[in-house]
Amino acid sequence: MFYMYVLWSKNLQKFYIGATSNLRLRYLQHQSGESIWTSQAKDWKLQYYEAFLSRKLAFCREKKLKKRAKSWKELKKRIYLEIGD
């Protein structure tokens, strides 16, 4: 399985979008500061993820969200309902 995921930092008020084949390990890397961009905060929470059968599909979804504002805007609406902001 491959995953596209969205993290949220309340301290930074920022989202992080990524893709990986090992969601648990990647999340722990973000929490421990091993990822440069997410090392800015220690309060990252997994807010959303999608599972894919292929690496290509997971990484395409990640790129789509990062490059297409409309796709990201629609997903953010769903995520905001969950975090209450």
All heavy atoms as an XYZ file, in Angstrom:
741
protein
N       0.834     -1.189      0.000
C       0.000      0.000      0.000
C       0.875      1.247      0.000
O       1.946      1.263      0.582
C      -0.823      0.045      1.271
C      -2.254     -0.405      1.284
S      -3.237     -0.058     -0.101
C      -4.569     -1.101      0.302
N       0.349      2.272     -0.591
C       0.997      3.582     -0.618
C      -0.023      4.600     -0.143
O      -1.227      4.411     -0.309
C       1.478      3.914     -2.026
C       2.538      2.967     -2.505
C       2.185      1.777     -3.120
C       3.871      3.252     -2.311
C       3.160      0.886     -3.539
C       4.852      2.369     -2.726
C       4.487      1.186     -3.343
N       0.470      5.679      0.440
C      -0.421      6.639      1.076
C      -0.075      8.074      0.695
O       1.093      8.440      0.607
C      -0.321      6.523      2.605
C      -0.605      5.142      3.099
C       0.417      4.215      3.245
C      -1.901      4.753      3.402
C       0.163      2.932      3.689
C      -2.169      3.467      3.850
C      -1.139      2.565      3.988
O      -1.399      1.301      4.417
N      -1.118      8.877      0.512
C      -1.007     10.323      0.452
C      -1.599     10.770      1.788
O      -2.634     10.277      2.217
C      -1.833     10.882     -0.712
C      -1.756     12.402     -0.881
S      -2.645     13.417      0.308
C      -4.314     12.826      0.174
N      -0.923     11.689      2.468
C      -1.379     12.074      3.802
C      -1.288     13.570      4.006
O      -0.547     14.274      3.301
C      -0.570     11.340      4.877
C       0.910     11.645      4.834
C       1.448     12.656      5.623
C       1.768     10.943      4.001
C       2.799     12.951      5.579
C       3.118     11.227      3.949
C       3.633     12.234      4.745
O       4.966     12.533      4.694
N      -2.049     14.051      4.979
C      -2.058     15.471      5.335
C      -1.847     15.578      6.837
O      -2.578     14.961      7.617
C      -3.388     16.150      4.937
C      -3.380     17.613      5.353
C      -3.647     16.011      3.446
N      -0.846     16.354      7.215
C      -0.572     16.634      8.624
C      -1.003     18.065      8.935
O      -1.009     18.925      8.048
C       0.922     16.500      8.926
C       1.589     15.177      8.616
C       3.086     15.266      8.930
C       0.955     14.043      9.383
N      -1.299     18.335     10.196
C      -1.698     19.673     10.644
C      -0.913     20.037     11.900
O      -0.795     19.243     12.817
C      -3.185     19.696     10.943
C      -3.658     20.906     11.696
C      -4.039     20.945     13.003
C      -3.815     22.232     11.197
N      -4.426     22.223     13.346
C      -4.289     23.033     12.256
C      -3.582     22.823      9.960
C      -4.542     24.385     12.104
C      -3.832     24.176      9.813
C      -4.306     24.946     10.861
N      -0.360     21.238     11.921
C       0.293     21.767     13.111
C      -0.532     22.941     13.629
O      -0.676     23.955     12.936
C       1.708     22.257     12.791
O       2.217     23.005     13.878
N      -1.064     22.783     14.817
C      -1.849     23.865     15.408
C      -0.948     25.055     15.741
O      -1.329     26.207     15.545
C      -2.561     23.375     16.666
C      -3.528     24.372     17.219
C      -4.378     23.791     18.314
C      -5.389     24.826     18.757
N      -6.376     24.278     19.654
N       0.268     24.777     16.232
C       1.195     25.868     16.567
C       1.538     26.723     15.360
O       1.587     27.940     15.448
C       2.479     25.315     17.181
C       2.271     24.793     18.583
O       1.325     25.159     19.257
N       3.149     23.912     19.009
N       1.803     26.089     14.229
C       2.162     26.825     13.013
C       0.954     27.243     12.197
O       1.075     28.085     11.305
C       3.073     25.967     12.129
C       4.434     25.586     12.687
C       5.161     24.675     11.717
C       5.271     26.816     12.990
N      -0.198     26.622     12.480
C      -1.401     26.845     11.674
C      -1.120     26.523     10.200
O      -1.482     27.279      9.300
C      -1.905     28.286     11.829
C      -2.409     28.609     13.214
C      -3.721     27.898     13.534
O      -4.690     28.093     12.831
N      -3.730     27.084     14.573
N      -0.448     25.386      9.990
C      -0.066     24.978      8.630
C      -0.361     23.505      8.412
O      -0.336     22.702      9.339
C       1.416     25.219      8.388
C       1.801     26.674      8.300
C       3.240     26.825      7.935
C       3.601     28.302      7.839
N       4.989     28.487      7.451
N      -0.598     23.194      7.136
C      -0.742     21.821      6.704
C       0.537     21.369      6.026
O       1.303     22.189      5.497
C      -1.875     21.686      5.682
C      -3.242     21.788      6.270
C      -3.969     22.963      6.164
C      -3.822     20.711      6.907
C      -5.242     23.066      6.684
C      -5.098     20.787      7.435
C      -5.809     21.972      7.325
N       0.752     20.064      6.010
C       1.846     19.461      5.257
C       1.246     18.298      4.482
O       0.521     17.472      5.047
C       2.947     18.952      6.183
C       4.039     18.212      5.454
C       5.108     18.896      4.888
C       3.989     16.830      5.299
C       6.100     18.227      4.196
C       4.982     16.152      4.611
C       6.024     16.861      4.066
O       7.000     16.195      3.367
N       1.533     18.221      3.192
C       1.043     17.147      2.329
C       2.224     16.286      1.911
O       3.258     16.819      1.483
C       0.361     17.710      1.064
C      -0.768     18.644      1.438
C      -0.130     16.573      0.174
C      -1.315     19.439      0.263
N       2.080     14.971      2.012
C       3.154     14.070      1.624
C       2.611     12.753      1.096
O       1.412     12.505      1.095
N       3.530     11.895      0.664
C       3.181     10.552      0.189
C       4.281      9.603      0.626
O       5.448      9.989      0.724
C       3.020     10.540     -1.323
N       3.899      8.356      0.904
C       4.854      7.388      1.425
C       4.333      5.968      1.258
O       3.132      5.772      1.027
C       5.142      7.657      2.910
O       6.168      6.793      3.364
C       3.898      7.466      3.754
N       5.217      5.008      1.418
C       4.806      3.607      1.417
C       4.641      3.082      2.846
O       4.057      2.028      3.055
C       5.819      2.749      0.670
O       7.072      2.817      1.321
N       5.159      3.830      3.831
C       5.058      3.408      5.226
C       4.575      4.599      6.050
O       5.373      5.393      6.542
C       6.408      2.905      5.725
C       6.327      2.285      7.099
O       5.474      2.639      7.912
N       7.238      1.359      7.368
N       3.282      4.696      6.202
C       2.684      5.867      6.846
C       3.111      5.995      8.311
O       3.432      7.086      8.777
C       1.160      5.798      6.739
C       0.375      7.017      7.207
C       0.834      8.285      6.500
C      -1.110      6.783      6.990
N       3.144      4.905      9.016
C       3.519      4.941     10.435
C       4.954      5.443     10.619
O       5.215      6.335     11.434
C       3.371      3.561     11.054
C       3.676      3.550     12.544
C       3.353      2.233     13.157
N       1.899      2.051     13.048
C       1.273      0.936     13.311
N       1.925     -0.114     13.699
N      -0.040      0.853     13.195
N       5.887      4.887      9.862
C       7.288      5.307      9.963
C       7.452      6.769      9.560
O       8.138      7.536     10.242
C       8.181      4.423      9.101
C       9.651      4.829      9.026
C      10.305      4.759     10.399
C      10.392      3.953      8.031
N       6.800      7.166      8.482
C       6.935      8.542      8.006
C       6.382      9.528      9.033
O       6.963     10.583      9.283
C       6.213      8.706      6.670
C       6.514     10.022      5.994
C       7.972     10.108      5.572
N       8.224     11.368      4.921
C       9.189     12.210      5.281
N      10.015     11.910      6.253
N       9.338     13.344      4.650
N       5.263      9.169      9.665
C       4.682     10.029     10.701
C       5.652     10.181     11.870
O       5.866     11.288     12.375
C       3.346      9.452     11.173
C       2.695     10.275     12.249
C       2.143     11.515     11.955
C       2.635      9.825     13.557
C       1.546     12.281     12.949
C       2.034     10.576     14.553
C       1.501     11.800     14.239
O       0.912     12.558     15.218
N       6.276      9.090     12.286
C       7.253      9.156     13.375
C       8.453     10.026     12.996
O       8.991     10.749     13.835
C       7.713      7.750     13.759
C       6.649      6.875     14.432
C       7.175      5.455     14.610
C       6.207      7.473     15.752
N       8.853      9.982     11.729
C       9.957     10.829     11.265
C       9.567     12.307     11.350
O      10.379     13.146     11.744
C      10.342     10.461      9.833
C      11.031      9.125      9.725
C      11.225      8.687      8.290
O      10.485      9.084      7.382
N      12.220      7.841      8.075
N       8.341     12.624     10.999
C       7.874     14.008     11.112
C       7.839     14.441     12.576
O       8.268     15.551     12.912
C       6.481     14.172     10.505
C       6.458     14.121      9.012
N       7.143     15.003      8.211
C       5.808     13.287      8.160
C       6.921     14.724      6.939
N       6.117     13.680      6.887
N       7.357     13.596     13.440
C       7.254     13.920     14.865
C       8.626     14.103     15.520
O       8.776     14.897     16.436
C       6.481     12.834     15.617
C       5.017     12.788     15.286
C       4.272     14.000     15.783
O       4.468     15.110     15.302
N       3.414     13.794     16.743
N       9.622     13.352     15.066
C      10.946     13.412     15.693
C      11.850     14.489     15.095
O      12.976     14.656     15.541
C      11.630     12.051     15.576
O      11.930     11.767     14.228
N      11.370     15.211     14.078
C      12.161     16.283     13.489
C      13.113     15.824     12.397
O      13.964     16.593     11.962
N      12.986     14.588     11.928
C      13.866     14.084     10.871
C      13.564     14.691      9.508
O      14.406     14.667      8.621
C      13.761     12.560     10.779
C      14.361     11.844     11.959
C      14.239     10.340     11.832
O      14.523      9.808     10.738
O      13.847      9.711     12.824
N      12.380     15.210      9.338
C      12.000     15.868      8.091
C      12.262     17.368      8.255
O      11.762     17.979      9.202
C      10.527     15.617      7.791
O      10.134     16.317      6.637
N      13.017     17.955      7.376
C      13.433     19.353      7.523
C      12.240     20.301      7.613
O      12.163     21.124      8.522
C      14.372     19.770      6.375
C      15.678     18.996      6.491
C      14.635     21.269      6.392
C      16.601     19.156      5.308
N      11.291     20.200      6.704
C      10.188     21.148      6.689
C       9.331     21.019      7.940
O       8.926     22.023      8.526
C       9.321     20.953      5.435
C       8.454     22.138      5.163
C       8.774     23.218      4.386
C       7.150     22.398      5.692
N       7.742     24.114      4.387
C       6.725     23.636      5.188
C       6.300     21.710      6.532
C       5.503     24.201      5.483
C       5.061     22.269      6.843
C       4.677     23.495      6.318
N       9.052     19.815      8.370
C       8.175     19.641      9.529
C       8.912     19.717     10.860
O       8.282     19.666     11.912
C       7.393     18.312      9.442
O       8.315     17.240      9.328
C       6.425     18.320      8.284
N      10.219     19.898     10.839
C      10.974     20.028     12.087
C      10.698     21.366     12.772
O      11.103     21.578     13.909
C      12.472     19.859     11.839
O      12.972     20.913     11.043
N       9.971     22.238     12.104
C       9.616     23.547     12.668
C       8.670     23.430     13.856
O       8.525     24.369     14.634
C       8.939     24.414     11.605
C       9.763     24.644     10.373
C       8.928     25.288      9.280
O       7.988     26.022      9.550
N       9.271     25.019      8.041
N       7.980     22.296     13.976
C       7.021     22.097     15.073
C       7.032     20.633     15.494
O       7.447     19.771     14.734
C       5.619     22.499     14.626
N       6.573     20.381     16.698
C       6.519     19.012     17.220
C       5.083     18.543     17.442
O       4.868     17.479     17.994
C       7.279     18.922     18.553
C       8.735     19.268     18.452
C       9.496     18.221     17.685
C      10.971     18.568     17.697
N      11.690     17.956     16.639
N       4.121     19.339     17.013
C       2.720     19.002     17.292
C       1.951     18.524     16.052
O       0.742     18.661     15.979
C       2.009     20.201     17.913
C       1.806     21.343     16.933
O       2.654     21.513     16.027
O       0.814     22.066     17.072
N       2.639     17.951     15.071
C       1.987     17.486     13.854
C       1.014     16.361     14.159
O       1.332     15.426     14.877
C       3.011     17.020     12.823
C       3.861     18.135     12.332
C       5.132     18.415     12.713
C       3.490     19.144     11.407
N       5.575     19.547     12.070
C       4.593     20.004     11.262
C       2.336     19.406     10.678
C       4.565     21.106     10.417
C       2.309     20.501      9.828
C       3.423     21.341      9.711
N      -0.187     16.482     13.630
C      -1.227     15.468     13.775
C      -1.640     14.984     12.387
O      -1.799     15.791     11.468
C      -2.469     16.034     14.475
C      -2.206     16.593     15.841
C      -1.910     15.502     16.827
C      -1.762     16.086     18.217
N      -0.742     15.498     18.992
N      -1.828     13.697     12.266
C      -2.317     13.135     11.011
C      -3.803     13.460     10.909
O      -4.603     12.998     11.719
C      -2.090     11.632     10.974
C      -2.543     10.916      9.714
C      -1.742     11.390      8.502
C      -2.397      9.410      9.884
N      -4.162     14.295      9.950
C      -5.546     14.728      9.801
C      -6.301     13.931      8.751
O      -7.522     13.826      8.810
C      -5.604     16.214      9.420
C      -5.229     17.145     10.516
C      -6.117     17.004     11.730
O      -5.617     16.989     12.829
N      -7.408     16.890     11.583
N      -5.566     13.385      7.770
C      -6.244     12.756      6.641
C      -5.238     11.904      5.890
O      -4.055     12.240      5.833
C      -6.791     13.862      5.720
C      -7.531     13.368      4.523
C      -8.871     13.038      4.595
C      -6.890     13.242      3.295
C      -9.560     12.586      3.486
C      -7.569     12.785      2.175
C      -8.901     12.458      2.278
O      -9.576     12.009      1.178
N      -5.722     10.802      5.324
C      -4.893     10.036      4.407
C      -5.761      9.279      3.429
O      -6.939      9.041      3.672
C      -3.943      9.087      5.140
C      -4.600      7.889      5.788
C      -4.736      6.695      5.101
C      -5.067      7.958      7.090
C      -5.333      5.605      5.690
C      -5.651      6.877      7.694
C      -5.791      5.698      6.988
O      -6.383      4.614      7.571
N      -5.169      8.944      2.292
C      -5.806      8.124      1.272
C      -4.850      6.991      0.954
O      -3.636      7.209      0.874
C      -6.081      8.936      0.006
C      -7.080     10.062      0.201
C      -7.233     10.954     -1.016
O      -6.621     10.677     -2.076
O      -7.969     11.947     -0.911
N      -5.363      5.788      0.766
C      -4.546      4.617      0.454
C      -4.656      4.305     -1.037
O      -5.741      4.428     -1.625
C      -4.997      3.424      1.272
N      -3.535      3.897     -1.624
C      -3.469      3.578     -3.049
C      -2.743      2.245     -3.244
O      -1.888      1.878     -2.436
C      -2.709      4.672     -3.806
C      -3.382      6.015     -3.744
C      -3.110      6.887     -2.703
C      -4.285      6.400     -4.711
C      -3.725      8.127     -2.632
C      -4.906      7.636     -4.653
C      -4.629      8.503     -3.612
N      -3.069      1.576     -4.315
C      -2.410      0.313     -4.626
C      -1.058      0.500     -5.298
O      -0.232     -0.401     -5.284
C      -3.312     -0.559     -5.506
C      -4.594     -1.030     -4.828
C      -5.468     -1.788     -5.824
C      -4.273     -1.899     -3.629
N      -0.833      1.685     -5.880
C       0.456      1.909     -6.550
C       1.108      3.196     -6.063
O       0.433      4.154     -5.664
C       0.276      1.977     -8.068
O      -0.297      3.205     -8.454
N       2.428      3.190     -6.124
C       3.220      4.366     -5.748
C       2.856      5.542     -6.638
O       2.699      6.668     -6.182
C       4.708      4.027     -5.872
C       5.626      5.151     -5.491
C       7.091      4.741     -5.720
N       8.004      5.682     -5.152
C       8.355      6.846     -5.710
N       7.835      7.184     -6.870
N       9.204      7.647     -5.108
N       2.730      5.269     -7.918
C       2.446      6.314     -8.895
C       1.156      7.064     -8.554
O       1.124      8.292     -8.588
C       2.338      5.718    -10.296
C       2.097      6.730    -11.372
C       2.044      6.083    -12.736
C       1.780      7.126    -13.807
N       1.727      6.545    -15.141
N       0.107      6.339     -8.204
C      -1.166      6.989     -7.874
C      -1.064      7.848     -6.620
O      -1.608      8.952     -6.571
C      -2.265      5.941     -7.705
C      -2.712      5.223     -8.968
C      -3.690      4.112     -8.627
C      -3.328      6.197     -9.959
N      -0.381      7.355     -5.602
C      -0.234      8.121     -4.356
C       0.537      9.416     -4.599
O       0.132     10.482     -4.131
C       0.463      7.274     -3.297
N       1.635      9.330     -5.335
C       2.449     10.518     -5.573
C       1.778     11.477     -6.554
O       1.940     12.689     -6.453
C       3.856     10.127     -6.004
C       4.706      9.690     -4.846
C       4.648      8.389     -4.364
C       5.538     10.583     -4.190
C       5.403      7.973     -3.278
C       6.306     10.191     -3.096
C       6.231      8.879     -2.639
N       0.985     10.951     -7.479
C       0.209     11.826     -8.374
C      -0.833     12.606     -7.591
O      -1.053     13.791     -7.842
C      -0.459     11.014     -9.479
S       0.653     10.503    -10.792
N      -1.475     11.950     -6.644
C      -2.464     12.629     -5.805
C      -1.810     13.732     -4.972
O      -2.341     14.835     -4.838
C      -3.163     11.617     -4.896
C      -4.157     12.223     -3.945
C      -5.367     12.790     -4.645
N      -6.403     13.069     -3.636
C      -7.229     14.083     -3.705
N      -7.199     14.898     -4.736
N      -8.120     14.275     -2.760
N      -0.632     13.431     -4.426
C       0.103     14.440     -3.659
C       0.399     15.650     -4.538
O       0.149     16.799     -4.152
C       1.410     13.855     -3.124
C       2.286     14.870     -2.434
C       3.717     14.407     -2.232
O       4.123     13.399     -2.843
O       4.434     15.062     -1.470
N       0.924     15.413     -5.724
C       1.263     16.513     -6.629
C       0.028     17.305     -7.035
O       0.069     18.533     -7.132
C       1.975     15.982     -7.871
C       3.391     15.573     -7.600
C       4.068     15.077     -8.859
C       5.462     14.578     -8.551
N       6.139     14.070     -9.748
N      -1.073     16.595     -7.270
C      -2.316     17.271     -7.659
C      -2.757     18.242     -6.574
O      -3.143     19.381     -6.855
C      -3.409     16.238     -7.920
C      -4.724     16.833     -8.343
C      -5.755     15.743     -8.600
C      -7.093     16.342     -8.975
N      -8.106     15.302     -9.182
N      -2.700     17.816     -5.334
C      -3.104     18.695     -4.238
C      -2.166     19.879     -4.083
O      -2.604     20.986     -3.751
C      -3.179     17.913     -2.928
C      -4.319     16.911     -2.834
C      -4.178     16.084     -1.571
C      -5.668     17.601     -2.877
N      -0.892     19.656     -4.314
C       0.074     20.741     -4.159
C       0.007     21.744     -5.303
O       0.281     22.925     -5.112
C       1.492     20.173     -4.060
C       1.753     19.494     -2.726
C       3.159     18.952     -2.660
C       3.459     18.362     -1.293
N       4.820     17.836     -1.210
N      -0.369     21.295     -6.497
C      -0.343     22.176     -7.665
C      -1.697     22.731     -8.065
O      -1.761     23.745     -8.754
C       0.274     21.444     -8.858
C       1.742     21.166     -8.656
C       2.371     20.552     -9.868
C       3.856     20.340     -9.610
N       4.577     19.979    -10.788
N      -2.768     22.063     -7.675
C      -4.096     22.511     -8.083
C      -4.855     23.055     -6.886
O      -5.327     22.303     -6.038
C      -4.873     21.367     -8.721
C      -4.263     20.937    -10.019
C      -5.150     19.959    -10.713
N      -4.535     19.513    -11.949
C      -4.834     18.386    -12.526
N      -5.727     17.585    -12.002
N      -4.238     18.053    -13.651
N      -4.986     24.358     -6.860
C      -5.609     25.028     -5.714
C      -7.041     24.554     -5.477
O      -7.465     24.403     -4.334
C      -5.583     26.541     -5.919
N      -7.782     24.288     -6.536
C      -9.173     23.883     -6.364
C      -9.270     22.523     -5.669
O     -10.116     22.333     -4.779
C      -9.885     23.834     -7.713
C     -11.367     23.592     -7.597
C     -12.068     23.681     -8.928
C     -13.559     23.442     -8.741
N     -14.279     23.517     -9.988
N      -8.429     21.584     -6.040
C      -8.436     20.262     -5.404
C      -8.092     20.374     -3.922
O      -8.735     19.758     -3.069
C      -7.429     19.334     -6.083
O      -7.773     19.115     -7.417
N      -7.067     21.152     -3.617
C      -6.643     21.326     -2.225
C      -7.716     22.061     -1.432
O      -8.004     21.732     -0.282
C      -5.313     22.053     -2.185
C      -4.827     22.403     -0.813
C      -4.400     23.616     -0.399
C      -4.699     21.540      0.332
N      -4.032     23.573      0.922
C      -4.204     22.305      1.393
C      -4.971     20.201      0.558
C      -3.968     21.790      2.664
C      -4.738     19.679      1.824
C      -4.242     20.453      2.857
N      -8.346     23.049     -2.025
C      -9.397     23.809     -1.353
C     -10.559     22.899     -0.956
O     -11.083     22.993      0.162
C      -9.888     24.928     -2.271
C     -10.911     25.828     -1.657
C     -11.313     26.930     -2.630
C     -12.374     27.811     -2.047
N     -12.767     28.879     -2.967
N     -10.952     22.000     -1.829
C     -12.058     21.081     -1.536
C     -11.688     20.112     -0.421
O     -12.501     19.838      0.463
C     -12.465     20.312     -2.798
C     -13.133     21.163     -3.851
C     -14.382     21.853     -3.333
O     -15.224     21.185     -2.693
O     -14.534     23.060     -3.571
N     -10.474     19.599     -0.446
C     -10.047     18.682      0.608
C      -9.932     19.418      1.947
O     -10.330     18.904      2.981
C      -8.721     18.012      0.251
C      -8.176     17.027      1.279
C      -9.192     15.932      1.593
C      -6.877     16.421      0.787
N      -9.421     20.636      1.909
C      -9.292     21.419      3.142
C     -10.643     21.668      3.803
O     -10.743     21.664      5.022
C      -8.604     22.762      2.869
C      -7.145     22.742      3.184
C      -6.509     24.086      3.408
C      -6.832     25.151      2.441
N      -5.945     26.311      2.555
N     -11.675     21.852      3.016
C     -13.012     22.038      3.581
C     -13.385     20.845      4.445
O     -13.898     21.005      5.549
C     -14.053     22.200      2.470
C     -14.079     23.537      1.818
C     -15.174     23.552      0.761
C     -15.086     24.774     -0.110
N     -16.101     24.744     -1.182
N     -13.114     19.635      3.945
C     -13.426     18.429      4.713
C     -12.558     18.316      5.960
O     -13.023     17.941      7.025
C     -13.240     17.179      3.846
C     -14.345     17.010      2.835
C     -14.244     15.692      2.160
N     -13.351     15.845      1.019
C     -12.746     14.861      0.394
N     -12.891     13.632      0.805
N     -11.982     15.088     -0.647
N     -11.288     18.663      5.821
C     -10.371     18.562      6.961
C     -10.750     19.588      8.032
O     -10.750     19.265      9.221
C      -8.913     18.732      6.509
C      -8.492     17.552      5.630
C      -7.981     18.882      7.695
C      -7.158     17.723      4.957
N     -11.055     20.798      7.641
C     -11.422     21.845      8.616
C     -12.638     21.436      9.422
O     -12.752     21.766     10.593
C     -11.674     23.191      7.931
C     -10.416     23.994      7.709
C     -10.172     24.580      6.478
C      -9.495     24.192      8.713
C      -9.025     25.326      6.267
C      -8.347     24.936      8.513
C      -8.126     25.505      7.281
O      -7.009     26.230      7.074
N     -13.553     20.718      8.808
C     -14.713     20.237      9.571
C     -14.277     19.310     10.690
O     -14.860     19.286     11.767
C     -15.696     19.519      8.641
C     -16.434     20.390      7.642
C     -17.261     19.512      6.714
C     -17.328     21.397      8.347
N     -13.210     18.554     10.456
C     -12.712     17.620     11.447
C     -11.943     18.310     12.578
O     -12.038     17.915     13.720
C     -11.797     16.565     10.792
C     -12.518     15.667      9.825
C     -13.568     14.805     10.494
O     -13.293     14.296     11.610
O     -14.646     14.646      9.933
N     -11.133     19.331     12.250
C     -10.315     19.974     13.286
C     -11.029     21.142     13.953
O     -10.561     21.666     14.939
C      -8.939     20.426     12.741
C      -9.059     21.449     11.621
C      -8.111     19.232     12.320
C      -7.743     21.999     11.153
N     -12.152     21.554     13.380
C     -12.963     22.584     14.021
C     -12.464     24.002     13.871
O     -12.828     24.865     14.623
N     -11.632     24.253     12.877
C     -11.149     25.635     12.654
C     -11.848     26.271     11.473
O     -12.218     25.717     10.548
C      -9.649     25.651     12.409
C      -8.879     25.310     13.682
O      -9.411     25.460     14.775
O      -7.735     24.914     13.519
